[in-house]
Amino acid sequence: MTIKLVKNFGDRGGWWVVAQVGLFGLILLALRRNADPVVALQIVGWTAIALALLLGGSGMWMIRRRITAMPAPLDGAVLMDGGPYGLVRHPIYGGVILGFVGLTTKGGNVYALGLSLLLIPFFYAKSRHEERLLEAQFPEYDEYRLRVTRRVLPWLL
C-alpha cells in the first residue's frame, strides 16, 4: 500500500502558516504598547515563557530534522510518542501559545494578551487539519490519539 503525500502549498496546509504568521504579527504590533505591569504579572509571564521553552523547545528538538511549519508531515517523518509527545500531541503549538501568553502577560498588555488567546482556537483548528494528514500517513495514529488525549497543553487542552 502506498500513501500519496501532498506536495502543493494549499494541500500541505500553507494557508494555515500564512494565517499563523499574520496572527503572530498582530500580537507583536500590539505589544509595542506595554503597560507598567505589577510584579505578579511579570512572574506569571516569565513562568509561562519558561514552560513554553521547555514544552515547545523539547518538541522541536525531538523532530529537529523533520520540522516544518506546514501541517503536512514531511516524507520520511516518523510518529513521535515519547517525551513531550507523550504529554500532548502538538507540544510545539502549546509552546507557542504559552510563549505569547507569557510575553503579553509580563508586558501587561491586555490587547496583546487577547490576541494571544486567539492562538488557542487557531492551533486547535490547525492541529485538527494536521491530524487528518497524520492519520493518512500513520495507521497507528488513532491508537496514539487515544493514549495521548491532550492536543496542545498538558492537563488543559
MDTraj code that builds the backbone (N, CA, C; nanometers):
import mdtraj as md
import numpy as np

residues = "MET THR ILE LYS LEU VAL LYS ASN PHE GLY ASP ARG GLY GLY TRP TRP VAL VAL ALA GLN VAL GLY LEU PHE GLY LEU ILE LEU LEU ALA LEU ARG ARG ASN ALA ASP PRO VAL VAL ALA LEU GLN ILE VAL GLY TRP THR ALA ILE ALA LEU ALA LEU LEU LEU GLY GLY SER GLY MET TRP MET ILE ARG ARG ARG ILE THR ALA MET PRO ALA PRO LEU ASP GLY ALA VAL LEU MET ASP GLY GLY PRO TYR GLY LEU VAL ARG HIS PRO ILE TYR GLY GLY VAL ILE LEU GLY PHE VAL GLY LEU THR THR LYS GLY GLY ASN VAL TYR ALA LEU GLY LEU SER LEU LEU LEU ILE PRO PHE PHE TYR ALA LYS SER ARG HIS GLU GLU ARG LEU LEU GLU ALA GLN PHE PRO GLU TYR ASP GLU TYR ARG LEU ARG VAL THR ARG ARG VAL LEU PRO TRP LEU LEU".split()
xyz = np.array([
    [0.0838, -0.1178, 0.0000],
    [0.0000, 0.0000, 0.0000],
    [0.0880, 0.1238, 0.0000],
    [0.0649, 0.2137, -0.0925],
    [0.1405, 0.3386, -0.0960],
    [0.0491, 0.4528, -0.0556],
    [0.1084, 0.5465, 0.0115],
    [0.0339, 0.6637, 0.0558],
    [0.0811, 0.7817, -0.0277],
    [-0.0139, 0.8513, -0.0897],
    [0.0205, 0.9673, -0.1702],
    [0.0338, 1.0867, -0.0772],
    [0.1528, 1.1433, -0.0715],
    [0.1762, 1.2602, 0.0112],
    [0.1441, 1.3859, -0.0683],
    [0.0889, 1.4860, -0.0006],
    [0.0521, 1.6101, -0.0666],
    [0.1766, 1.6954, -0.0878],
    [0.1818, 1.7626, -0.2018],
    [0.3021, 1.8371, -0.2373],
    [0.2790, 1.9865, -0.2571],
    [0.1576, 2.0303, -0.2879],
    [0.1426, 2.1716, -0.3161],
    [0.1130, 2.2531, -0.1894],
    [0.1290, 2.3824, -0.2009],
    [0.1176, 2.4754, -0.0884],
    [-0.0141, 2.4600, -0.0131],
    [-0.1243, 2.4614, -0.0843],
    [-0.2552, 2.4500, -0.0207],
    [-0.2785, 2.3155, 0.0448],
    [-0.2430, 2.2087, -0.0244],
    [-0.2628, 2.0746, 0.0309],
    [-0.1745, 2.0490, 0.1528],
    [-0.0566, 2.1083, 0.1549],
    [0.0336, 2.0905, 0.2683],
    [-0.0083, 2.1757, 0.3875],
    [-0.1061, 2.2636, 0.3707],
    [-0.1520, 2.3475, 0.4807],
    [-0.0862, 2.4835, 0.4833],
    [-0.0402, 2.5289, 0.3696],
    [0.0294, 2.6569, 0.3617],
    [-0.0518, 2.7754, 0.4090],
    [-0.1832, 2.7720, 0.3842],
    [-0.2663, 2.8852, 0.4271],
    [-0.2769, 2.8923, 0.5789],
    [-0.2632, 2.7784, 0.6455],
    [-0.2572, 2.7799, 0.7927],
    [-0.1341, 2.8571, 0.8386],
    [-0.0238, 2.8376, 0.7697],
    [0.1008, 2.9057, 0.8059],
    [0.0883, 3.0560, 0.7796],
    [0.0275, 3.0939, 0.6690],
    [0.0068, 3.2355, 0.6389],
    [-0.0773, 3.3005, 0.7489],
    [-0.1868, 3.2365, 0.7876],
    [-0.2715, 3.2899, 0.8947],
    [-0.1961, 3.2964, 1.0273],
    [-0.1173, 3.1953, 1.0553],
    [-0.0394, 3.1900, 1.1790],
    [0.0586, 3.3075, 1.1854],
    [0.1312, 3.3328, 1.0782],
    [0.2272, 3.4432, 1.0751],
    [0.1549, 3.5769, 1.0895],
    [0.0392, 3.5893, 1.0272],
    [-0.0398, 3.7119, 1.0422],
    [-0.0824, 3.7363, 1.1861],
    [-0.1268, 3.6311, 1.2528],
    [-0.1676, 3.6431, 1.3930],
    [-0.0486, 3.6781, 1.4810],
    [0.0655, 3.6159, 1.4561],
    [0.1881, 3.6500, 1.5307],
    [0.2201, 3.7983, 1.5119],
    [0.2089, 3.8467, 1.3891],
    [0.2376, 3.9872, 1.3600],
    [0.1450, 4.0824, 1.4343],
    [0.0161, 4.0501, 1.4382],
    [-0.0782, 4.1343, 1.5124],
    [-0.0437, 4.1404, 1.6608],
    [-0.0080, 4.0271, 1.7179],
    [0.0285, 4.0243, 1.8596],
    [0.1529, 4.1097, 1.8836],
    [0.2520, 4.0958, 1.7987],
    [0.3755, 4.1728, 1.8155],
    [0.3519, 4.3221, 1.7960],
    [0.2635, 4.3584, 1.7038],
    [0.2278, 4.5001, 1.6883],
    [0.1600, 4.5529, 1.8142],
    [0.0693, 4.4754, 1.8700],
    [0.0003, 4.5174, 1.9924],
    [0.0973, 4.5299, 2.1093],
    [0.2014, 4.4494, 2.1090],
    [0.2993, 4.4526, 2.2181],
    [0.3821, 4.5808, 2.2214],
    [0.3755, 4.6590, 2.1158],
    [0.4532, 4.7831, 2.1130],
    [0.4089, 4.8794, 2.2222],
    [0.2909, 4.8593, 2.2761],
    [0.2382, 4.9484, 2.3797],
    [0.2184, 4.8717, 2.5097],
    [0.3259, 4.8393, 2.5754],
    [0.3147, 4.7692, 2.7034],
    [0.2805, 4.8657, 2.8152],
    [0.2081, 4.8158, 2.9122],
    [0.1769, 4.8927, 3.0325],
    [0.2909, 4.8739, 3.1317],
    [0.2740, 4.9242, 3.2507],
    [0.3713, 4.9022, 3.3575],
    [0.3109, 4.7965, 3.4491],
    [0.3361, 4.6671, 3.4183],
    [0.2671, 4.5598, 3.4907],
    [0.3168, 4.5438, 3.6347],
    [0.2288, 4.4914, 3.7173],
    [0.2666, 4.4605, 3.8548],
    [0.3610, 4.3403, 3.8530],
    [0.4344, 4.3255, 3.9607],
    [0.5342, 4.2196, 3.9699],
    [0.4706, 4.0817, 3.9517],
    [0.3519, 4.0600, 4.0050],
    [0.2865, 3.9294, 3.9944],
    [0.2646, 3.8915, 3.8480],
    [0.2230, 3.9882, 3.7654],
    [0.2037, 3.9597, 3.6227],
    [0.3363, 3.9265, 3.5553],
    [0.4418, 3.9937, 3.5964],
    [0.5726, 3.9638, 3.5391],
    [0.6168, 3.8223, 3.5757],
    [0.5910, 3.7809, 3.6998],
    [0.6274, 3.6451, 3.7427],
    [0.5480, 3.5410, 3.6644],
    [0.4175, 3.5641, 3.6513],
    [0.3332, 3.4720, 3.5745],
    [0.3809, 3.4666, 3.4294],
    [0.4105, 3.5823, 3.3721],
    [0.4561, 3.5875, 3.2335],
    [0.5872, 3.5132, 3.2122],
    [0.6840, 3.5378, 3.2979],
    [0.8137, 3.4698, 3.2840],
    [0.8008, 3.3191, 3.3068],
    [0.7112, 3.2804, 3.3982],
    [0.6893, 3.1370, 3.4211],
    [0.6310, 3.0713, 3.2967],
    [0.5338, 3.1378, 3.2342],
    [0.4740, 3.0844, 3.1114],
    [0.5786, 3.0753, 3.0003],
    [0.6664, 3.1745, 2.9922],
    [0.7714, 3.1721, 2.8902],
    [0.8663, 3.0549, 2.9145],
    [0.9024, 3.0328, 3.0403],
    [0.9912, 2.9201, 3.0733],
    [0.9259, 2.7866, 3.0363],
    [0.7970, 2.7711, 3.0696],
    [0.7247, 2.6489, 3.0337],
    [0.7139, 2.6336, 2.8825],
    [0.6972, 2.7457, 2.8125],
    [0.6907, 2.7438, 2.6664],
    [0.8211, 2.6922, 2.6071],
    [0.9314, 2.7412, 2.6609],
    [1.0618, 2.6967, 2.6113],
    [1.0828, 2.5481, 2.6385],
    [1.0372, 2.5030, 2.7539],
    [1.0524, 2.3620, 2.7884],
    [0.9659, 2.2736, 2.6984],
    [0.8366, 2.3051, 2.6881],
    [0.7437, 2.2238, 2.6097],
    [0.7726, 2.2335, 2.4601],
    [0.7712, 2.3552, 2.4083],
    [0.7923, 2.3743, 2.2649],
    [0.9344, 2.3410, 2.2218],
    [1.0313, 2.3799, 2.3040],
    [1.1708, 2.3525, 2.2710],
    [1.2023, 2.2040, 2.2653],
    [1.1501, 2.1291, 2.3618],
    [1.1756, 1.9848, 2.3601],
    [1.1028, 1.9181, 2.2442],
    [0.9839, 1.9686, 2.2096],
    [0.9125, 1.9157, 2.0931],
    [0.9889, 1.9427, 1.9640],
    [1.0446, 2.0630, 1.9515],
    [1.1232, 2.0961, 1.8329],
    [1.2510, 2.0126, 1.8268],
    [1.3130, 1.9937, 1.9408],
    [1.4374, 1.9153, 1.9437],
    [1.4131, 1.7725, 1.8957],
    [1.3011, 1.7144, 1.9379],
    [1.2735, 1.5750, 1.9006],
    [1.2519, 1.5577, 1.7506],
    [1.1946, 1.6575, 1.6843],
    [1.1685, 1.6437, 1.5399],
    [1.2572, 1.7380, 1.4576],
    [1.3680, 1.7788, 1.5132],
    [1.4537, 1.8815, 1.4536],
    [1.4902, 1.8583, 1.3076],
    [1.5064, 1.7378, 1.2681],
    [1.5463, 1.7119, 1.1290],
    [1.4267, 1.7067, 1.0343],
    [1.3087, 1.7001, 1.0895],
    [1.1888, 1.6889, 1.0052],
    [1.0847, 1.7941, 1.0401],
    [1.1293, 1.9061, 1.0982],
    [1.0338, 2.0089, 1.1384],
    [0.9918, 2.0917, 1.0175],
    [0.8670, 2.1288, 1.0168],
    [0.8120, 2.2149, 0.9122],
    [0.6963, 2.2940, 0.9725],
    [0.6776, 2.4159, 0.9237],
    [0.5639, 2.4964, 0.9688],
    [0.4337, 2.4461, 0.9081],
    [0.4455, 2.3723, 0.7988],
    [0.3271, 2.3188, 0.7309],
    [0.2667, 2.2056, 0.8129],
    [0.1353, 2.1950, 0.8142],
    [0.0721, 2.0846, 0.8875],
    [0.1033, 1.9461, 0.8304],
    [0.1291, 1.9371, 0.7007],
    [0.1559, 1.8062, 0.6398],
    [0.2927, 1.7562, 0.6822],
    [0.3013, 1.6299, 0.7293],
    [0.4322, 1.5752, 0.7661],
    [0.5199, 1.5587, 0.6420],
    [0.6498, 1.5749, 0.6632],
    [0.7449, 1.5585, 0.5534],
    [0.7607, 1.4113, 0.5180],
    [0.8104, 1.3865, 0.3975],
    [0.8427, 1.2496, 0.3572],
    [0.9445, 1.1930, 0.4562],
    [0.9265, 1.0714, 0.4955],
    [1.0196, 1.0065, 0.5870],
    [0.9975, 1.0402, 0.7328],
    [0.8943, 1.1159, 0.7633],
    [0.8662, 1.1500, 0.9031],
    [0.8265, 1.0246, 0.9797],
    [0.8550, 1.0246, 1.1088],
    [0.8147, 0.9143, 1.1955],
    [0.7237, 0.9703, 1.3032],
    [0.6341, 0.8891, 1.3519],
    [0.5415, 0.9317, 1.4558],
    [0.6142, 0.9335, 1.5899],
    [0.6198, 1.0500, 1.6516],
    [0.6834, 1.0649, 1.7830],
    [0.5783, 1.0419, 1.8905],
    [0.6136, 0.9644, 1.9917],
    [0.5177, 0.9431, 2.1009],
    [0.5841, 0.9478, 2.2379],
    [0.7112, 0.9867, 2.2440],
    [0.7808, 0.9968, 2.3709],
    [0.8083, 1.1414, 2.4065],
    [0.8670, 1.1641, 2.5218],
    [0.8999, 1.2993, 2.5665],
    [0.7763, 1.3861, 2.5721],
    [0.7841, 1.5080, 2.5186],
    [0.6673, 1.5967, 2.5227],
    [0.5500, 1.5421, 2.4415],
    [0.5804, 1.4576, 2.3420],
    [0.4747, 1.3970, 2.2602],
    [0.3992, 1.2884, 2.3359],
    [0.4477, 1.2522, 2.4525],
    [0.3751, 1.1616, 2.5408],
    [0.2777, 1.2370, 2.6306],
    [0.2938, 1.3699, 2.6390],
    [0.2028, 1.4548, 2.7174],
    [0.0942, 1.5162, 2.6304],
    [0.1356, 1.5685, 2.5160],
    [0.0427, 1.6321, 2.4215],
    [0.0828, 1.5937, 2.2803],
    [-0.0135, 1.5962, 2.1895],
    [0.0147, 1.5564, 2.0521],
    [0.0855, 1.6654, 1.9718],
    [0.0735, 1.7905, 2.0165],
    [0.1327, 1.9032, 1.9434],
    [0.2036, 1.9971, 2.0410],
    [0.3169, 1.9539, 2.0985],
    [0.3828, 2.0355, 2.2009],
    [0.4385, 2.1677, 2.1476],
    [0.4741, 2.1740, 2.0217],
    [0.5266, 2.2999, 1.9679],
    [0.4166, 2.4048, 1.9655],
    [0.2969, 2.3658, 1.9255],
    [0.1848, 2.4597, 1.9273],
    [0.1577, 2.5070, 2.0705],
    [0.1617, 2.4148, 2.1650],
    [0.1426, 2.4521, 2.3046],
    [0.2501, 2.5479, 2.3525],
    [0.3744, 2.5238, 2.3098],
    [0.4835, 2.6130, 2.3464],
    [0.4654, 2.7529, 2.2892],
    [0.4185, 2.7611, 2.1656],
    [0.3943, 2.8917, 2.1033],
    [0.2841, 2.9659, 2.1797],
    [0.1763, 2.8965, 2.2135],
    [0.0674, 2.9590, 2.2885],
    [0.1193, 3.0105, 2.4229],
    [0.1866, 2.9244, 2.4986],
    [0.2395, 2.9657, 2.6295],
    [0.3385, 3.0813, 2.6160],
    [0.4216, 3.0774, 2.5140],
    [0.5200, 3.1832, 2.4947],
    [0.4561, 3.3188, 2.4705],
    [0.3582, 3.3239, 2.3812],
    [0.2923, 3.4511, 2.3534],
    [0.2075, 3.4980, 2.4721],
    [0.1408, 3.4061, 2.5390],
    [0.0630, 3.4449, 2.6578],
    [0.1575, 3.4979, 2.7653],
    [0.2712, 3.4325, 2.7840],
    [0.3677, 3.4804, 2.8817],
    [0.4248, 3.6161, 2.8456],
    [0.4609, 3.6337, 2.7204],
    [0.5174, 3.7599, 2.6732],
    [0.4191, 3.8755, 2.6919],
    [0.2944, 3.8523, 2.6581],
    [0.1947, 3.9587, 2.6695],
    [0.1528, 3.9823, 2.8147],
    [0.1535, 3.8774, 2.8962],
    [0.1191, 3.8935, 3.0374],
    [0.2274, 3.9718, 3.1103],
    [0.3522, 3.9358, 3.0887],
    [0.4608, 4.0063, 3.1569],
    [0.4684, 4.1517, 3.1142],
    [0.4222, 4.1809, 2.9939],
    [0.4196, 4.3187, 2.9463],
    [0.2968, 4.3953, 2.9918],
    [0.1987, 4.3259, 3.0496],
    [0.0784, 4.3919, 3.0988],
    [-0.0095, 4.4494, 2.9897],
    [-0.0027, 4.3943, 2.8700],
    [-0.0782, 4.4472, 2.7571],
    [-0.2024, 4.3616, 2.7336],
    [-0.3171, 4.4144, 2.7730],
    [-0.4414, 4.3375, 2.7652],
    [-0.4831, 4.3102, 2.6205],
    [-0.4548, 4.4025, 2.5296],
    [-0.4908, 4.3815, 2.3889],
    [-0.4069, 4.2692, 2.3280],
    [-0.2777, 4.2732, 2.3531],
    [-0.1905, 4.1684, 2.3018],
    [-0.2238, 4.0341, 2.3660],
    [-0.2596, 4.0354, 2.4935],
    [-0.2994, 3.9109, 2.5602],
    [-0.4247, 3.8540, 2.4951],
    [-0.5210, 3.9388, 2.4656],
    [-0.6425, 3.8932, 2.3975],
    [-0.6116, 3.8312, 2.2628],
    [-0.5228, 3.8950, 2.1872],
    [-0.4823, 3.8382, 2.0583],
    [-0.4085, 3.7059, 2.0782],
    [-0.3255, 3.6989, 2.1823],
    [-0.2525, 3.5749, 2.2108],
    [-0.3481, 3.4608, 2.2422],
    [-0.4557, 3.4905, 2.3114],
    [-0.5526, 3.3864, 2.3448],
    [-0.6235, 3.3331, 2.2205],
    [-0.6229, 3.4115, 2.1123],
    [-0.6793, 3.3629, 1.9853],
    [-0.5958, 3.2489, 1.9267],
    [-0.4719, 3.2367, 1.9740],
    [-0.3882, 3.1263, 1.9272],
    [-0.4443, 2.9910, 1.9700],
    [-0.5197, 2.9878, 2.0798],
    [-0.5750, 2.8604, 2.1277],
    [-0.6714, 2.8012, 2.0248],
    [-0.7782, 2.8731, 1.9849],
    [-0.8657, 2.8120, 1.8832],
    [-0.7959, 2.7970, 1.7477],
    [-0.7026, 2.8883, 1.7164],
    [-0.6316, 2.8760, 1.5890],
    [-0.5525, 2.7459, 1.5830],
    [-0.4685, 2.7199, 1.6844],
    [-0.3864, 2.5986, 1.6814],
    [-0.4701, 2.4732, 1.7026],
    [-0.5818, 2.4860, 1.7702],
    [-0.6712, 2.3721, 1.7844],
    [-0.7245, 2.3322, 1.6466],
    [-0.7658, 2.4319, 1.5682],
    [-0.8168, 2.4050, 1.4335],
    [-0.7053, 2.3570, 1.3406],
    [-0.5886, 2.4202, 1.3479],
    [-0.4761, 2.3786, 1.2637],
    [-0.4359, 2.2349, 1.2958],
    [-0.4355, 2.2007, 1.4248],
    [-0.3967, 2.0643, 1.4624],
    [-0.5004, 1.9624, 1.4167],
    [-0.6264, 2.0015, 1.4113],
    [-0.7299, 1.9108, 1.3603],
    [-0.7025, 1.8779, 1.2131],
    [-0.6663, 1.9804, 1.1364],
    [-0.6295, 1.9584, 0.9959],
    [-0.5052, 1.8697, 0.9872],
    [-0.4058, 1.8999, 1.0686],
    [-0.2816, 1.8233, 1.0682],
    [-0.3050, 1.6770, 1.1058],
    [-0.3936, 1.6540, 1.2002],
    [-0.4191, 1.5165, 1.2438],
    [-0.4851, 1.4331, 1.1352],
    [-0.5644, 1.4937, 1.0499],
    [-0.6205, 1.4188, 0.9359],
    [-0.5079, 1.3726, 0.8437],
    [-0.4086, 1.4579, 0.8244],
    [-0.2945, 1.4203, 0.7405],
    [-0.2086, 1.3139, 0.8095],
    [-0.1923, 1.3244, 0.9399],
    [-0.1145, 1.2256, 1.0147],
    [-0.1835, 1.0892, 1.0140],
    [-0.3166, 1.0888, 1.0244],
    [-0.3917, 0.9624, 1.0172],
    [-0.3675, 0.8920, 0.8843],
    [-0.3609, 0.9706, 0.7770],
    [-0.3390, 0.9116, 0.6443],
    [-0.1986, 0.8530, 0.6313],
    [-0.1021, 0.9123, 0.6997],
    [0.0353, 0.8669, 0.6870],
    [0.0724, 0.7594, 0.7896],
    [0.0096, 0.7641, 0.9069],
    [0.0463, 0.6712, 1.0140],
    [-0.0762, 0.5926, 1.0602],
    [-0.0864, 0.4654, 1.0260],
    [-0.2021, 0.3847, 1.0674],
    [-0.2166, 0.3763, 1.2193],
    [-0.1074, 0.3906, 1.2931],
    [-0.1109, 0.3809, 1.4387],
    [-0.1509, 0.5123, 1.5073],
    [-0.1844, 0.6154, 1.4291],
    [-0.2154, 0.7457, 1.4876],
    [-0.3404, 0.7421, 1.5761],
    [-0.4408, 0.6662, 1.5360],
    [-0.5635, 0.6570, 1.6172],
    [-0.5338, 0.6039, 1.7569],
    [-0.4484, 0.5016, 1.7660],
    [-0.4112, 0.4462, 1.8963],
    [-0.3343, 0.5501, 1.9779],
    [-0.2459, 0.6244, 1.9131],
    [-0.1692, 0.7296, 1.9795],
    [-0.2631, 0.8375, 2.0347],
    [-0.3616, 0.8773, 1.9543],
    [-0.4568, 0.9799, 1.9968],
    [-0.5390, 0.9336, 2.1177],
    [-0.5715, 0.8059, 2.1243],
    [-0.6445, 0.7531, 2.2400],
    [-0.5573, 0.7526, 2.3657],
    [-0.4293, 0.7319, 2.3460],
    [-0.3362, 0.7273, 2.4595],
    [-0.2974, 0.8677, 2.5074],
    [-0.2753, 0.9585, 2.4142],
    [-0.2370, 1.0966, 2.4466],
    [-0.3581, 1.1843, 2.4154],
    [-0.4358, 1.2125, 2.5186],
    [-0.5654, 1.2767, 2.4970],
    [-0.5594, 1.4285, 2.4844],
    [-0.4540, 1.4911, 2.5329],
    [-0.4431, 1.6365, 2.5233],
    [-0.3765, 1.6749, 2.3922],
    [-0.4295, 1.7794, 2.3310],
    [-0.3825, 1.8175, 2.1990],
    [-0.2632, 1.9154, 2.2026],
    [-0.2733, 2.0241, 2.2828],
    [-0.1668, 2.1241, 2.2790],
    [-0.1065, 2.1615, 2.4142],
    [-0.1849, 2.1527, 2.5213],
    [-0.1324, 2.1906, 2.6536],
    [-0.1586, 2.0793, 2.7543],
    [-0.0531, 2.0320, 2.8199],
    [-0.0713, 1.9231, 2.9188],
    [-0.1756, 1.9605, 3.0238],
    [-0.2616, 1.8663, 3.0539],
    [-0.3651, 1.8769, 3.1560],
    [-0.4727, 1.9806, 3.1277],
    [-0.4649, 2.0495, 3.0126],
    [-0.5640, 2.1541, 2.9826],
    [-0.6377, 2.1308, 2.8508],
    [-0.5642, 2.1378, 2.7418],
    [-0.6255, 2.1320, 2.6074],
    [-0.5653, 2.0194, 2.5256],
])
top = md.Topology()
chain = top.add_chain()
for i, resn in enumerate(residues, 1):
    res = top.add_residue(resn, chain, resSeq=i)
    for name in ("N", "CA", "C"):
        top.add_atom(name, md.element.get_by_symbol(name[0]), res)
traj = md.Trajectory(xyz[None], top)
